[in-house]
Amino acid sequence: MQKSKGYFMNDTALIIGRFNQLEKKIENISTIKEDEIINREELCHRLKITEATCIKWEKRGKILSFRIGPNVRYNWPAVLAKLQEQEKEVVHA
């Protein structure tokens, strides 16, 4: 019986953790203004990076992105904030 309680508690913790992650994503999306949303081409142009670099940065979590159907979009102010945050971490390291 004790073993099943442990599994239940573990599953509950995982569900709560996943719920919190989804809640944060929803909050981020709900605060996005339409005029701040840009596509990958525009992001690459503004940051002067290649598409391959952009994709690598997405995968590494260096920049934030979200999907609308098959299309990847970026919240420009959020991208800038994330990059500035990472720059400060490097300077303080």
N, C-alpha and C positions, 0 to 999 in steps of 0.2 A: 504494500500500500504506500509506503514512504517513497518508493521509487517513482510511482505514477504522479505523486504530488510534485516531485522535483521536475518531471517532464512538463507538467501543467504550468508550473511557475516559470520555467524556461520559455515555453511557448508564449505565455502571457507577456513576458518581458520583450520577446521578439516582436510581438504584435504591437505593443505599445511603442517600441522604438520605431517601427515602420510607420505607424500612425503619426508620430511626431515629425518624421522626415517628410511625409506627405503634407502635413499641415504647414510646414515651413515653405514647401514649394508652392502651395496654394497662396500663401501670404505674399510671396515674392511675385507671383504672376498677377495677383489682384492689384498690386500697387504699380504695375507697369503702365506708363502712359503710351498711347499708340504712337506718338511722334518720336519716341525714344527707341522704338524697335527697328532693328536693321537686319539685313540678311548677311550671309557670309561674304559675299562679294564686297559689300560696303564696309564690313568690318576689316577685311584684309586691306582694302584701300586706305582706310583711316589709320590703321596700325602699321601700314607699309610692310606687311608680311605676306608670305605665299599662302595659298589654300592648304597646302600640306602642313605648314607650320601651325595654321589655325586649327586644323583637325588634331594635331598632336597636343596642342595646348588644351583643347577641349577634353581629350582623353585623360590628360594628367591633372585636370581640375584647375588649370591655371586661369582659364576664362570660363564664364558661366554661359550656358546656352539652354534653349528649350525648343521643343518641336511643336509645330502647328501642322498636323498631318505629316506629310513627308518632308516638310521644309524646316530647316534649322533657322532659328532666329536668336537675336541677342538684344539684351537691354543695355544700350550703350553706356549709360551712367554706371550700371552695375559692373560692367566689364572694366571700365576705368578704375572704379573703386577697388576691385579685386587685384588688378595689376599694381596699383599704388600700394595696397596693403602688402603685397608680396615684395615689392621693392623695399619697403621699410624693414621687413623681416631680414632681408639680405644685408642691409646697411647695419642693422643692430647685431648681426651674427658675428 
